[in-house]
């Protein structure tokens, strides 16, 4: 039986008098492909930011790969992000003056050591072995997002978090990126994807619905 790789216990996030998340208790098992859905203001981005260590909870526990990230300081969270998770955003966040290969190697630098061969390997894995020396401005939106996925993969994290990963892509590139995420999941990678598009949830094992900062329900897909 697969073990839990992500668990939140009594998770709250408050901004002054506003409660953005209230008593969120979810579990995600190793190898699952999970979608998180909800209307604007439902708390899904806040939850994603806390799960990835980009923000901290006001109250509760966030256990990822055996680590209670709520107990980490800022330096600890930075190390956690570098070593334990991969991040794919709607906005690509690539360094414009670096090549695709250099953008990948920069992620390695923050993790431990730079290894050009492994950086090339993940670019080949996402179908961009022929574009390693191209800068972001020379790549299509879909290619830039695939560089982002390669960057998320290069340090071999157990979990990949994808926040609206196809939000800026046309239909063809959306399909390419989703096929890539699906294939990574088949290889055993745990993937957590925030999306507003119900069509994308058909690719996932489960969908977790949030409403007004609270867990609403979950759906087996």
N, CA and C of each residue as an Amber inpcrd file, in Angstrom:
protein
   663
   0.8490000  -1.1970000   0.0000000   0.0000000   0.0000000   0.0000000
   0.8860000   1.2490000   0.0000000   0.5510000   2.2140000  -0.8460000
   1.3410000   3.4420000  -0.9240000   1.2430000   4.2320000   0.3780000
   2.3350000   4.8710000   0.7200000   2.3710000   5.6740000   1.9360000
   2.0050000   7.1170000   1.6240000   1.5950000   7.8420000   2.6690000
   1.2860000   9.2560000   2.4930000   2.5740000  10.0380000   2.2650000
   2.5880000  10.8430000   1.2110000   3.7420000  11.6950000   0.9770000
   3.4340000  13.1440000   1.3460000   2.1410000  13.4890000   1.3800000
   1.7120000  14.8340000   1.7850000   0.5540000  14.6920000   2.7580000
   0.6090000  15.4400000   3.8420000  -0.4890000  15.4380000   4.8050000
  -0.5850000  16.8100000   5.4540000  -1.7770000  17.3490000   5.4860000
  -2.0160000  18.5760000   6.2550000  -2.9550000  18.2490000   7.4020000
  -2.6690000  18.8160000   8.5640000  -3.4450000  18.5360000   9.7730000
  -3.8300000  19.8640000  10.4190000  -5.1330000  20.1330000  10.4460000
  -5.6320000  21.3460000  11.0820000  -5.0030000  22.6120000  10.5430000
  -4.9100000  22.6990000   9.2170000  -4.1870000  23.8050000   8.5790000
  -5.0570000  25.0570000   8.4820000  -4.5130000  26.1540000   8.9970000
  -5.1660000  27.4600000   8.9170000  -4.1940000  28.4830000   8.3460000
  -4.7400000  29.4320000   7.5930000  -3.9780000  30.5850000   7.1560000
  -4.8490000  31.8250000   7.3020000  -4.3640000  32.7780000   8.1020000
  -5.1220000  34.0090000   8.3430000  -4.2960000  35.2130000   7.9000000
  -4.9800000  36.1490000   7.2820000  -4.3860000  37.4370000   6.9340000
  -5.1770000  38.4990000   7.6880000  -4.6220000  38.9740000   8.7980000
  -5.3460000  39.8960000   9.6880000  -6.6880000  39.2660000  10.0920000
  -7.7880000  39.8670000   9.6740000  -9.1010000  39.3540000  10.0670000
  -9.6870000  38.3720000   9.0520000  -8.9490000  38.1190000   7.9840000
  -9.4530000  37.2330000   6.9250000  -8.8410000  35.8460000   7.0920000
  -9.6910000  34.8270000   7.1090000  -9.2300000  33.4460000   7.1540000
  -9.2430000  32.8800000   5.7440000  -8.0410000  32.6970000   5.1840000
  -7.9290000  32.2160000   3.8050000  -8.0690000  30.7030000   3.7230000
  -7.6080000  29.9980000   4.7630000  -7.7600000  28.5470000   4.8470000
  -8.2090000  28.1970000   6.2530000  -9.1550000  27.2800000   6.3610000
  -9.6990000  26.9250000   7.6670000  -9.7870000  25.4120000   7.8160000
  -8.9650000  24.8660000   8.7170000  -9.0260000  23.4590000   9.1040000
  -8.9530000  22.5230000   7.8960000  -7.8790000  22.6690000   7.1180000
  -7.6660000  21.8220000   5.9490000  -6.9410000  20.5560000   6.3770000
  -7.5730000  19.4080000   6.1340000  -6.9900000  18.1060000   6.4680000
  -7.0490000  17.2260000   5.2220000  -5.9210000  17.0840000   4.5450000
  -5.8840000  16.2720000   3.3370000  -4.6710000  15.3420000   3.3850000
  -4.7690000  14.2350000   2.6660000  -3.6370000  13.3350000   2.5080000
  -3.4910000  12.9840000   1.0330000  -2.2430000  12.8840000   0.6040000
  -1.9210000  12.5020000  -0.7690000  -0.8780000  11.4000000  -0.6960000
  -1.1160000  10.3190000  -1.4040000  -0.2150000   9.1730000  -1.3550000
   0.8480000   9.2500000  -2.4460000   1.9380000   8.5620000  -2.1960000
   3.0040000   8.4820000  -3.1900000   2.4470000   7.9800000  -4.5210000
   2.8230000   8.6540000  -5.6070000   2.4340000   8.2090000  -6.9340000
   1.0780000   8.6790000  -7.4100000   0.3670000   9.4480000  -6.5870000
  -0.9300000   9.9740000  -7.0300000  -0.7370000  11.1920000  -7.9320000
  -1.7290000  11.4130000  -8.7670000  -1.8370000  12.6370000  -9.5670000
  -3.1040000  13.3240000  -9.0690000  -2.9300000  14.4270000  -8.3620000
  -4.0310000  15.1020000  -7.6710000  -4.2960000  16.4660000  -8.2940000
  -5.5760000  16.7830000  -8.4920000  -5.9720000  18.1280000  -8.9040000
  -6.5880000  18.8480000  -7.7140000  -6.2840000  20.1280000  -7.5890000
  -6.9220000  20.9820000  -6.5960000  -7.7090000  22.0410000  -7.3510000
  -9.0080000  22.1020000  -7.0790000  -9.8920000  23.0060000  -7.8070000
 -10.6870000  23.8690000  -6.8520000 -11.1420000  24.9850000  -7.3760000
 -11.9940000  25.8850000  -6.6120000 -12.1080000  27.2020000  -7.3460000
 -13.1470000  27.9370000  -7.0590000 -13.3430000  29.2470000  -7.6830000
 -12.2750000  30.2190000  -7.1920000 -12.1630000  31.3450000  -7.8550000
 -11.2600000  32.3910000  -7.3990000 -11.5950000  32.7670000  -5.9580000
 -10.5820000  32.8110000  -5.1100000 -10.8140000  33.1180000  -3.7060000
 -11.1090000  31.9020000  -2.8470000 -11.0370000  30.6970000  -3.4460000
 -11.3490000  29.4820000  -2.6840000 -10.2070000  29.0560000  -1.7700000
  -9.0020000  29.5610000  -2.0430000  -7.8620000  29.2280000  -1.2020000
  -6.8700000  28.2770000  -1.8460000  -7.0980000  27.9100000  -3.1030000
  -6.2290000  26.8930000  -3.7200000  -4.8020000  27.4020000  -3.9140000
  -4.6390000  28.6740000  -4.2950000  -3.2830000  29.2070000  -4.4570000
  -2.5980000  29.3630000  -3.1090000  -3.3440000  29.7860000  -2.1040000
  -2.7830000  29.8820000  -0.7530000  -2.3230000  28.5200000  -0.2610000
  -3.1500000  27.4920000  -0.4970000  -2.7730000  26.1420000  -0.1020000
  -1.5160000  25.7000000  -0.8450000  -1.4550000  25.9510000  -2.1500000
  -0.2780000  25.5650000  -2.9240000   0.9770000  26.2680000  -2.3960000
   0.8600000  27.5430000  -2.0790000   2.0150000  28.2870000  -1.5700000
   2.5140000  27.7160000  -0.2460000   1.6030000  27.2590000   0.5840000
   2.0100000  26.6760000   1.8670000   2.6210000  25.2920000   1.6570000
   2.0230000  24.4970000   0.7870000   2.5630000  23.1640000   0.5130000
   3.9700000  23.2300000  -0.0550000   4.2530000  24.2630000  -0.8380000
   5.5600000  24.3780000  -1.4730000   6.5650000  25.1790000  -0.6510000
   6.1560000  25.6370000   0.5170000   7.0720000  26.3880000   1.3620000
   7.2940000  27.8170000   0.9340000   6.4750000  28.3130000  -0.0090000
   6.5680000  29.7080000  -0.4070000   5.8660000  30.6180000   0.5900000
   5.0260000  30.0370000   1.4310000   4.3440000  30.7640000   2.4930000
   4.2430000  29.8330000   3.7010000   3.8710000  30.3760000   4.8170000
   3.7620000  29.5780000   6.0390000   2.3260000  29.5930000   6.5490000
   1.9580000  28.5210000   7.2160000   0.6280000  28.4300000   7.8110000
   0.5760000  29.2270000   9.1120000  -0.6040000  29.7000000   9.4560000
  -0.8070000  30.3460000  10.7460000  -0.8950000  29.3120000  11.8530000
  -1.4430000  28.1590000  11.4860000  -1.6730000  27.1040000  12.4810000
  -1.7590000  25.7700000  11.7590000  -1.3090000  24.7010000  12.4110000
  -1.4320000  23.3590000  11.8540000  -0.1160000  22.7990000  11.3570000
  -0.1860000  21.5850000  10.8320000   0.9900000  20.8840000  10.3450000
   0.9100000  20.6590000   8.8360000   2.0810000  20.6930000   8.2050000
   2.2090000  20.3670000   6.7870000   3.3660000  19.3850000   6.6790000
   3.0640000  18.1160000   6.4780000   4.0920000  17.0810000   6.4390000
   4.2560000  16.6170000   4.9970000   5.4480000  16.8090000   4.4670000
   5.7490000  16.4270000   3.0950000   7.0170000  15.5900000   3.0940000
   6.8970000  14.3780000   2.5780000   8.0270000  13.4580000   2.5160000
   8.6820000  13.3080000   3.8970000   7.8180000  13.2570000   4.9190000
   8.2830000  13.0230000   6.2820000   8.7560000  14.2480000   7.0300000
   8.7000000  15.4250000   6.4140000   9.1860000  16.6510000   7.0480000
   8.0060000  17.5650000   7.3630000   7.9340000  18.0430000   8.6170000
   6.9220000  19.0290000   8.9890000   7.4570000  20.4050000   8.5980000
   7.0410000  20.8770000   7.4320000   7.5900000  22.1280000   6.9140000
   7.1740000  23.3350000   7.7420000   6.1100000  23.1770000   8.5340000
   5.6740000  24.2820000   9.3980000   6.7250000  24.6080000  10.4520000
   7.6200000  23.6610000  10.7240000   8.6500000  23.8700000  11.7400000
   9.9420000  24.4500000  11.1560000   9.9990000  24.6380000   9.8400000
  11.2240000  25.1220000   9.2060000  11.2830000  26.6460000   9.2010000
  12.4980000  27.1810000   9.3590000  12.6790000  28.6160000   9.1670000
  12.8530000  28.8970000   7.6790000  13.0930000  30.1480000   7.3040000
  13.1650000  30.5120000   5.8900000  14.2970000  29.7740000   5.1840000
  15.4410000  29.6630000   5.8280000  16.5600000  28.9390000   5.2200000
  16.1960000  27.4670000   5.0270000  15.5350000  26.8880000   6.0230000
  15.1150000  25.4970000   5.9360000  14.1030000  25.2840000   4.8250000
  13.1950000  26.2480000   4.6460000  12.2040000  26.1290000   3.5730000
  12.8710000  26.2340000   2.1990000  13.8640000  27.1010000   2.0900000
  14.5840000  27.2120000   0.8240000  15.2790000  25.8970000   0.4840000
  15.9140000  25.2890000   1.4710000  16.5790000  24.0130000   1.2590000
  15.5680000  22.9270000   0.9210000  14.4280000  22.9600000   1.6020000
  13.3540000  21.9960000   1.3300000  12.8940000  22.1010000  -0.1200000
  12.6700000  23.3350000  -0.5910000  12.2170000  23.5200000  -1.9790000
  13.2730000  23.0290000  -2.9640000  14.5180000  23.2510000  -2.6500000
  15.5910000  22.8490000  -3.5610000  15.7410000  21.3360000  -3.6290000
  15.4980000  20.6450000  -2.5180000  15.8120000  19.2210000  -2.4320000
  14.6070000  18.2980000  -2.5910000  13.4220000  18.7230000  -2.1550000
  12.3140000  17.7810000  -2.0130000  11.1710000  17.9700000  -2.9900000
  11.0820000  19.1300000  -3.6470000   9.9390000  19.3590000  -4.5300000
  10.3920000  20.0010000  -5.8350000   9.5540000  19.8330000  -6.8660000
   9.7250000  20.5440000  -8.1240000   8.5440000  21.4710000  -8.3270000
   8.8020000  22.6590000  -8.8640000   7.7540000  23.6680000  -9.0280000
   7.5870000  24.0300000 -10.5010000   6.3340000  24.0040000 -10.9580000
   5.9970000  24.4320000 -12.3120000   4.8840000  25.4620000 -12.1840000
   5.1310000  26.6630000 -12.7110000   4.1760000  27.7630000 -12.5590000
   3.4990000  28.0910000 -13.8830000   2.3960000  28.8320000 -13.7860000
   1.7470000  29.3410000 -14.9970000   2.6760000  30.3240000 -15.7070000
   3.3030000  31.2200000 -14.9200000   4.3360000  32.1000000 -15.4440000
   5.6550000  31.3310000 -15.3710000   6.4380000  31.3800000 -16.4170000
   7.5410000  30.4360000 -16.5560000   8.7160000  30.7090000 -15.6100000
   8.9640000  31.9890000 -15.2970000  10.0440000  32.3550000 -14.3710000
  11.4030000  31.8150000 -14.8270000  11.6570000  31.9050000 -16.1210000
  12.9740000  31.5590000 -16.6460000  13.8360000  32.8180000 -16.6990000
  15.1440000  32.6590000 -16.4820000  16.0580000  33.7900000 -16.5580000
  16.2800000  34.1060000 -18.0400000  15.9040000  35.3120000 -18.4990000
  15.8640000  35.5730000 -19.9420000  17.2130000  35.5360000 -20.6380000
  18.3010000  35.8510000 -19.9230000  19.6100000  35.9040000 -20.5740000
  20.3710000  34.5800000 -20.4730000  19.7440000  33.5550000 -19.8770000
  20.3430000  32.2280000 -19.8080000  19.7040000  31.3070000 -20.8330000
  20.4790000  30.3610000 -21.3470000  19.9370000  29.3590000 -22.2560000
  19.0670000  28.3730000 -21.4800000  18.3560000  27.5320000 -22.2290000
  17.5440000  26.4910000 -21.5810000  18.4160000  25.6360000 -20.6680000
  19.5750000  25.2270000 -21.1700000  20.4850000  24.3940000 -20.3770000
  20.9480000  25.1310000 -19.1240000  21.2930000  26.3880000 -19.2680000
  21.7860000  27.1660000 -18.1190000  20.6950000  27.3810000 -17.0870000
  19.4430000  27.5460000 -17.5290000  18.3400000  27.6670000 -16.5830000
  18.1940000  26.3980000 -15.7510000  18.3940000  25.2420000 -16.3780000
  18.3150000  23.9740000 -15.6560000  19.4800000  23.8490000 -14.6760000
  20.6740000  24.2100000 -15.1310000  21.8600000  24.0820000 -14.2930000
  21.8130000  25.0360000 -13.1020000  21.1050000  26.1570000 -13.2590000
  20.9410000  27.0730000 -12.1300000  20.1580000  26.4000000 -11.0070000
  19.1360000  25.6280000 -11.3660000  18.3750000  24.8830000 -10.3540000
  19.2620000  23.8640000  -9.6570000  20.1810000  23.2440000 -10.4050000
  21.1300000  22.3140000  -9.7930000  22.0310000  23.0330000  -8.7940000
  22.4530000  24.2250000  -9.1600000  23.3480000  25.0070000  -8.3000000
  22.7230000  25.2370000  -6.9220000  21.4300000  25.5430000  -6.9030000
  20.7540000  25.7940000  -5.6340000  20.5540000  24.5060000  -4.8410000
  20.6140000  23.3820000  -5.5240000  20.4290000  22.0890000  -4.8510000
  21.7370000  21.5750000  -4.2640000  22.7340000  21.4100000  -5.0880000
  24.0050000  20.8540000  -4.5990000  25.1200000  21.1900000  -5.5760000
  25.2970000  20.3260000  -6.5860000  26.3570000  20.5440000  -7.5580000
  25.7670000  20.5660000  -8.9560000  26.4760000  21.2650000  -9.8450000
  26.0310000  21.3840000 -11.2280000  26.5540000  20.1950000 -12.0300000
  25.6540000  19.5770000 -12.7940000  26.0030000  18.4240000 -13.6170000
  25.3840000  18.6390000 -14.9950000  26.2020000  19.0590000 -15.9370000
  25.6890000  19.4100000 -17.2600000  25.0480000  18.2240000 -17.9570000
  25.6210000  17.0460000 -17.7910000  25.0810000  15.8630000 -18.4640000
  23.6560000  15.5540000 -17.9960000  23.4020000  15.6430000 -16.6780000
  22.0570000  15.3540000 -16.1780000  21.0810000  16.4550000 -16.5820000
  21.5820000  17.7030000 -16.6900000  20.7290000  18.7950000 -17.1570000
  20.3160000  18.5570000 -18.6050000  21.2570000  18.1100000 -19.4340000
  20.9280000  17.7830000 -20.8250000  19.9290000  16.6270000 -20.8950000
  20.1030000  15.6710000 -19.9960000  19.2510000  14.4880000 -20.0040000
  17.7880000  14.8430000 -19.7550000  17.5260000  15.7350000 -18.7790000
  16.1230000  16.0860000 -18.5100000  15.5420000  16.9220000 -19.6420000
  16.3690000  17.7280000 -20.3010000  15.8740000  18.4670000 -21.4620000
  15.5170000  17.5100000 -22.5980000  16.3070000  16.4710000 -22.7600000
  15.9630000  15.4510000 -23.7530000  14.6820000  14.7200000 -23.3490000
  14.5130000  14.5150000 -22.0380000  13.3260000  13.8100000 -21.5470000
  12.0480000  14.5680000 -21.8760000  12.1240000  15.9000000 -21.8920000
  10.9320000  16.6960000 -22.2120000  10.8990000  17.0870000 -23.6930000
  11.7680000  16.4600000 -24.4960000  11.7310000  16.6720000 -25.9350000
  12.4180000  17.9190000 -26.4280000  13.3750000  18.4450000 -25.6490000
  14.0320000  19.6930000 -26.0300000  15.5480000  19.5500000 -26.1170000
  16.0030000  18.3340000 -26.4040000  17.4360000  18.1320000 -26.5360000
  18.0600000  18.9720000 -27.6390000  17.2590000  19.3700000 -28.6300000
  17.7570000  20.1750000 -29.7470000  17.6640000  21.6710000 -29.4790000
  17.1760000  22.0570000 -28.2880000  16.9710000  23.4830000 -27.9920000
  17.7840000  23.9370000 -26.7770000  18.8140000  23.1710000 -26.4230000
  19.5120000  23.4410000 -25.1570000  20.2040000  24.7940000 -25.1420000
  20.6020000  25.3040000 -26.2980000  21.3380000  26.5700000 -26.3380000
  20.4540000  27.7630000 -26.6940000  19.1430000  27.5580000 -26.6960000
  18.2120000  28.6460000 -26.9950000  17.8010000  29.3650000 -25.7120000
  17.6830000  30.6840000 -25.8060000  17.1940000  31.4830000 -24.6850000
  15.6630000  31.4950000 -24.7040000  15.0290000  31.8460000 -23.5670000
  13.5640000  31.8120000 -23.5020000  12.8700000  32.5680000 -24.6430000
  13.4300000  33.7110000 -25.0510000  12.7950000  34.4960000 -26.1180000
  12.8010000  33.7710000 -27.4510000  13.6470000  32.7520000 -27.5740000
  13.7410000  31.9760000 -28.8120000  12.8870000  30.7070000 -28.7590000
  12.1600000  30.5370000 -27.6630000  11.3350000  29.3410000 -27.4700000
   9.8620000  29.7170000 -27.4670000   9.0120000  28.8150000 -27.9260000
   7.5630000  29.0240000 -27.8390000   7.1180000  28.8950000 -26.3840000
   5.8830000  29.2750000 -26.1260000   5.3510000  29.1500000 -24.7720000
   5.3770000  27.7140000 -24.2820000   4.9990000  26.7840000 -25.1680000
   5.0010000  25.3780000 -24.7850000   6.4030000  24.8760000 -24.4940000
   7.3760000  25.3340000 -25.2990000   8.7630000  24.9300000 -25.0620000
   9.2840000  25.5050000 -23.7500000   8.9320000  26.7510000 -23.4620000
   9.3510000  27.3430000 -22.1900000   8.7680000  26.5630000 -21.0090000
   7.5100000  26.1500000 -21.1270000   6.9170000  25.3940000 -20.0230000
   7.5830000  24.0360000 -19.8840000   7.9940000  23.4400000 -20.9890000
   8.6970000  22.1640000 -20.8900000  10.0910000  22.3460000 -20.2750000
  10.7200000  23.4820000 -20.5120000  11.9780000  23.7860000 -19.8100000
  11.7070000  23.8700000 -18.3110000  10.5860000  24.4850000 -17.9510000
  10.2230000  24.5830000 -16.5290000  10.0220000  23.2040000 -15.9120000
   9.4080000  22.3060000 -16.6560000   9.2140000  20.9430000 -16.1470000
  10.5670000  20.2430000 -16.0040000  11.4480000  20.4380000 -16.9860000
  12.7930000  19.8690000 -16.8790000  13.5110000  20.4300000 -15.6590000
  13.3650000  21.7170000 -15.4220000  13.9780000  22.3420000 -14.2360000
  13.4190000  21.7390000 -12.9530000  12.1180000  21.4500000 -12.9520000
  11.5000000  20.8350000 -11.7730000  11.9890000  19.4080000 -11.5620000
  12.3670000  18.7390000 -12.6530000  12.7700000  17.3350000 -12.5850000
  14.2350000  17.1230000 -12.2350000  15.0820000  18.1020000 -12.5240000
  16.5190000  17.8520000 -12.5690000  17.1030000  17.3730000 -11.2450000
  16.5280000  17.7810000 -10.1370000  17.0500000  17.3610000  -8.8370000
  16.3370000  16.1280000  -8.2860000  15.5400000  15.4880000  -9.1540000
  14.8640000  14.2290000  -8.8050000  14.0000000  14.3390000  -7.5450000
  13.1180000  15.3380000  -7.4600000  12.2720000  15.4800000  -6.2730000
  11.1620000  14.4370000  -6.2650000  10.6900000  14.0420000  -5.0980000
   9.6010000  13.0600000  -5.0400000   8.2440000  13.6240000  -5.4320000
   8.0770000  14.9620000  -5.3460000   6.7840000  15.5810000  -5.6450000
   6.9840000  16.7530000  -6.6060000   6.0820000  16.8500000  -7.5890000
   6.0510000  18.0150000  -8.4700000   4.7390000  18.7500000  -8.2410000
   4.8330000  20.0450000  -7.9720000   3.6650000  20.9080000  -7.8290000
   3.5460000  21.7650000  -9.0880000   2.3720000  21.7430000  -9.7050000
   2.1330000  22.4930000 -10.9310000   0.9420000  23.4240000 -10.7150000
   1.1890000  24.7260000 -10.7900000   0.1470000  25.7280000 -10.5470000
  -0.3370000  26.2750000 -11.8830000  -1.5180000  25.8420000 -12.3250000
  -2.0910000  26.2330000 -13.6240000  -1.0370000  26.0950000 -14.7310000
  -0.4480000  24.9060000 -14.8940000   0.7020000  24.7670000 -15.7980000
   0.3990000  25.0010000 -17.2620000  -0.8820000  24.9700000 -17.6500000
  -1.2260000  25.1860000 -19.0610000  -1.9930000  26.4850000 -19.2620000
  -2.0080000  27.3210000 -18.2440000  -2.8280000  28.5370000 -18.3030000
  -2.4440000  29.4950000 -19.4040000  -1.1670000  29.4980000 -19.8110000
  -0.7050000  30.4250000 -20.8470000  -0.4530000  29.7530000 -22.1890000
  -0.9680000  28.5360000 -22.3610000  -0.6330000  27.7670000 -23.5560000
  -1.8290000  27.5870000 -24.4790000  -1.5230000  27.4500000 -25.7640000
  -2.5830000  27.1260000 -26.7130000  -2.9140000  25.6330000 -26.5940000
  -3.9220000  25.2040000 -27.3280000  -4.4330000  23.8440000 -27.1730000
  -3.3700000  22.7830000 -27.4800000  -2.5820000  23.0050000 -28.5270000
  -1.5710000  22.0240000 -28.9170000  -0.5060000  21.8750000 -27.8270000
  -0.0100000  23.0130000 -27.3340000   1.0320000  22.9560000 -26.3100000
   0.4820000  22.4920000 -24.9640000  -0.7810000  22.8060000 -24.6950000
  -1.4150000  22.2830000 -23.4880000  -1.4020000  20.7590000 -23.5010000
  -1.7320000  20.1850000 -24.6510000  -1.7480000  18.7280000 -24.7610000
  -0.3530000  18.1440000 -24.5450000   0.6680000  18.7910000 -25.1110000
   2.0430000  18.3130000 -24.9490000   2.4580000  18.3110000 -23.4760000
   2.1600000  19.3980000 -22.7930000   2.5520000  19.5240000 -21.3890000
   1.7810000  18.5350000 -20.5170000   0.4940000  18.3900000 -20.7680000
  -0.3060000  17.4580000 -19.9740000   0.1230000  16.0110000 -20.2160000
   0.4530000  15.6810000 -21.4550000   0.9500000  14.3380000 -21.7480000
   2.2520000  14.0790000 -21.0120000   3.0860000  15.1020000 -20.9270000
   4.3580000  14.9680000 -20.2210000   4.1370000  14.7380000 -18.7300000
   3.2390000  15.5150000 -18.1330000   2.9400000  15.3320000 -16.7050000
   2.3420000  13.9480000 -16.4470000   1.4730000  13.5060000 -17.3530000
   0.8630000  12.1820000 -17.2010000   1.9170000  11.0880000 -17.2770000
   2.8570000  11.2280000 -18.1940000   3.9140000  10.2320000 -18.3360000
   4.8050000  10.2190000 -17.1020000   5.1160000  11.3810000 -16.5510000
   5.9240000  11.4530000 -15.3290000   5.2030000  10.7620000 -14.1720000
   3.8890000  10.9380000 -14.1200000   3.1170000  10.2700000 -13.0820000
   3.1450000   8.7560000 -13.2600000   3.0580000   8.2920000 -14.4970000
   3.1230000   6.8510000 -14.7670000   4.4640000   6.2710000 -14.3400000
   5.4960000   7.1120000 -14.3710000   6.8320000   6.6800000 -13.9540000
   6.9850000   6.6740000 -12.4310000   5.9280000   7.1060000 -11.7270000
   5.9450000   7.0330000 -10.2750000   6.0320000   8.3570000  -9.5520000
   6.0710000   9.4570000 -10.2900000   6.1950000  10.7650000  -9.6610000
   4.8430000  11.2110000  -9.1060000   4.8390000  11.7500000  -7.9080000
   3.6290000  12.3430000  -7.3340000   3.4700000  13.7420000  -7.9060000
   2.2560000  14.0530000  -8.3950000   2.0090000  15.3650000  -8.9990000
   0.7680000  15.9810000  -8.3720000   0.9030000  17.2320000  -7.9520000
  -0.2130000  18.0020000  -7.4120000  -0.4070000  19.2120000  -8.3210000
  -1.5760000  19.3080000  -8.9300000  -1.8290000  20.3500000  -9.9210000
  -3.0240000  21.2130000  -9.5230000  -2.8010000  22.5040000  -9.4320000
  -3.9020000  23.4570000  -9.2670000  -4.4240000  23.8140000 -10.6520000
  -5.7350000  23.7350000 -10.8230000  -6.3250000  24.0800000 -12.1140000
  -7.7410000  24.6150000 -11.9070000  -8.1700000  25.4380000 -12.8380000
  -9.5590000  25.8980000 -12.8360000 -10.3660000  25.1580000 -13.9030000
  -9.6820000  24.3160000 -14.6810000 -10.3000000  23.6650000 -15.8360000
 -10.7370000  22.2480000 -15.4710000 -12.0360000  21.9810000 -15.3870000
 -12.4970000  20.6380000 -15.0120000 -12.0900000  19.5560000 -16.0010000
 -11.8210000  19.9340000 -17.2540000 -11.4010000  18.9360000 -18.2410000
 -10.0680000  18.2970000 -17.8510000  -9.1910000  19.0750000 -17.2090000
  -7.8670000  18.5570000 -16.8610000  -7.9380000  17.5260000 -15.7440000
  -9.0010000  17.5720000 -14.9480000  -9.0890000  16.6330000 -13.8300000
  -9.2890000  15.1980000 -14.3040000  -9.6840000  15.0260000 -15.5670000
  -9.8660000  13.6710000 -16.1020000  -8.5520000  12.9030000 -16.1440000
  -7.4410000  13.6270000 -16.1150000  -6.1270000  12.9940000 -16.1520000
  -5.6580000  12.5440000 -14.7760000  -6.3480000  12.9910000 -13.7410000
  -5.8430000  12.8020000 -12.3820000  -6.5700000  11.6550000 -11.6770000
  -5.9910000  11.2170000 -10.5530000  -6.6210000  10.1640000  -9.7430000
  -7.7660000  10.7090000  -8.9050000  -7.5420000  11.8930000  -8.3440000
  -8.5340000  12.5090000  -7.4570000  -8.5430000  14.0180000  -7.6620000
  -9.6810000  14.6240000  -7.3660000  -9.7820000  16.0820000  -7.3410000
 -10.2190000  16.5150000  -5.9540000  -9.4840000  17.4470000  -5.3840000
  -9.8290000  18.0400000  -4.0860000 -10.4360000  19.4120000  -4.3590000
 -11.6670000  19.6200000  -3.9050000 -12.3730000  20.8800000  -4.1260000
 -12.3280000  21.7360000  -2.8560000 -11.9750000  23.0010000  -3.0460000
 -12.0000000  23.9820000  -1.9610000 -13.0870000  25.0100000  -2.2390000
 -13.6480000  25.5410000  -1.1580000 -14.6510000  26.6060000  -1.2820000
 -14.5290000  27.5200000  -0.0830000 -14.3220000  28.7920000  -0.3460000
 -14.2100000  29.8010000   0.7170000 -13.1840000  29.3890000   1.7710000
 -12.0700000  28.8230000   1.3150000 -10.9940000  28.4800000   2.2290000
 -11.1700000  27.1900000   2.9960000 -12.2060000  26.4390000   2.6670000
 -12.4730000  25.1830000   3.3780000 -12.5050000  24.0130000   2.3980000
 -12.1850000  22.8380000   2.9330000 -12.3480000  21.6120000   2.1550000
 -13.8270000  21.4020000   1.8790000 -14.1720000  21.2630000   0.6040000
 -15.5660000  21.0740000   0.2310000 -15.8820000  19.5890000   0.0340000
 -15.1020000  18.9470000  -0.8270000 -15.3090000  17.5220000  -1.1130000
 -14.1520000  17.0180000  -1.9390000 -14.0900000  15.7240000  -2.1420000
 -13.1300000  15.1840000  -3.0890000 -13.8370000  14.2070000  -4.0150000
 -13.2530000  14.0490000  -5.1640000 -13.8630000  13.2280000  -6.2160000
 -12.8210000  12.2650000  -6.7670000 -13.1800000  10.9980000  -6.8470000
 -12.3090000  10.0140000  -7.4850000 -12.5420000  10.0920000  -8.9820000
 -11.4820000  10.2470000  -9.7450000 -11.6270000  10.4510000 -11.2050000
 -11.4060000   9.1420000 -11.9780000
